[in-house]
Amino acid sequence: MTTESLWRHTNQRLMAKIIAESNYEGCLAPRQTDDQGWELTLGGHLYRFRARRTVWDFLRIEPHSLTRDGKPADSAAQLVVDAQASLGLTDIVLANFLEELQNTLAGDRIQQKRLSALSAGDLLELPAAEQEGLLDGHPKALANRGRMGWGQADLLAYSPEGGNRFRLRWLAVDPALTGTHVGTAPLEQCLTDSERNAIQQELGERRDWPLVPVHPWQWDHRLQAQYAEPLARGQLVDLGVRGHWYRPQQSLRTLSNDAAPEHCDLKLALTILNTSCYRGIPAEPIAQGPALSQWLWEQSRQDPELHRMGLEVQRELAGCHVPHPQQSLVDGAPYRYHEMLGAVWRESMASKAREDERTMLMATLMQCDGQGRSLIAALIRRSGLAPEAWLTRLFDCVTLPIYHLLCAYGIGLVAHGQNLGLILRDNAPERVTIKDFHGDLRCVDQPIPEAAGMSTSLLDSLKRLPPEYLVHDLITGHFVTTLRFISPLLEDDLGFHERHFYGLLAERIRAYQADHPELADRFDRFPLLRPTLERVCINRVRFRIGYEDHAERPLPELGESLSNPLRQPLPTGETP
């Protein structure tokens, strides 16, 4: 792929995403001209393209069909400038959004260039950590590789698509400075024996101080200047670059051990704006992380239904947060200043797989190779199973455990493609792993968790929401943000109709409900099979609030309601 063709290809893919998601969120309104022809007038310019509307009221656009005023359209930035009035962007927001888009295109070009040389089969042969670096990333956020604050060298060194490894800097922290420190960090999984011994000798009387790994970018761009005072006073001791080599996951701040994937993952503060917020480490969730994930793990072993389904919990083993000495005194400071230094040690997805199994992110099922062939279709073919049988296993081991957590325990997990790990045997779904309980796990504001045995101390640390809000952790997090992008691939590559896909999912949900009559009232409180669903919009939030600092992380908005695909009729003559 030449530089120019790569530029055109990545821009047209992003343009298709911008139009499709902005239409889904009610910001843009293309007009249908024929069976698959559409047009859209923006800023006095006429865009035309080919697309089909999916069961989610979502346009699946052919990127290379895009034209502007009759000529091939290949500038995502120009599209957004043309759409400024329609998207409701002020000049300030538009200028910042353009920067995010250009950063996204820079990452996309790296990813698409690497991807162009690989088939679906090649991608499936890669280890999970390397595979993750080739994924498209967040499917809903328009500027999903915004990384505000990174330059090209940072992108190549620290992004998942860059494909590079790096080592971490380590600090020893005076216990008097440490705000939160829980659990026992498995340092033997991060540092060699000789390194740990050397650190003990260097610290001397301070050998019992907690050790905290630091992302190299965070050290260079934030900590040396912002934490200069505790460094100068010896409250923070710089131990230099040590330990194992790591690869960044799609979330950027979470890292996989490159040589030993079964060793713990590390989640580190990274003060850059990416997708919806700055990627720091907040203090509040750390305190209960190990206890909360341990409690969930115990339920996965003691609850017969969760045990049968094979739910795996990637437990948080330890966490540390070091507040800034002065910023911590400013209650209303932008949240990013309260999240600059911290780490979480978490069990890896690979540690949950048995010898005859393999792992991948659920997001991998949304991915296509460089020629547009989907990985999920390749997996189904390799498994030797019919699509119905393969998908039944997927829904039973992924969707139903999350639904059971919601109905039986009142626990909502934002189950998007990066929070769920898929364990496969013989290329077919076997079990699911769940992770990330820092802000992505909430409870219902009714006494369901208490009745299930969750302690008051754990409940007090969690946000509690009404049932009609909490159910969206499954509907929006899983159905809309993950399954919405998987089902069209099976229709394209295997001729498996989307309505058949969701009819089968509805059938598995009804079967689960029939097996659990004792939860009948919960099914009414968390209705998945109702005629309409709320449409949650994340890009409209960025368009509205812009890029100014805020004391709290932003929340999504609601758009026009959706017809529920799980209630739509099947194609004529078909049954799930």
Secondary structure, DSSP 8 states (H G I E B T S, - for coil): --HHHHHHHHHHHHHHHHHHHHHHTTS---EE-SSSEEEEEETTEEEEEEEEE-TTS-EEE-GGG-EETTEE---HHHHHHHTHHHHT--HHHHHHHHHHHHHHHHHHHHHHHHHTT--HHHHHHS-HHHHHTTS---SS-TTTT--BT--HHHHHHHSTTTT--EEEEEEEE-TTT-SEEEE---GGGTS-HHHHHHHHHHHGGGTTS-EEEE-HHHIIIIIHHHTHHHHHTTSEEEEEEEEEEEEE-TTSSEEEESS-TTS-EEEE-EEEEETTEEE---STTGGGHHHHHHHHHHHHHHSHHHHHHT-EE--EEEEEE---TTGGG-TTS-GGGGSSSEEEEE--SGGG--TT-EEEEGGGGG-B-TTS-BHHHHHHHHHT--HHHHHHHHIIIIIHHHHHHHHHH-EEE---TTTEEEEEETTEEEEEEE---SSSEEEESSSHHHHTT--HHHHHTS-EE-HHHHTHHHIIIIIIIIIHHHHHHHHHHH---HHHHHHHHHHHHHHHHHH-GGGHHHHHHS-SSSSEEEEEESHHHHHHHTT---SS----EEEEEEE-GGGS---TT---
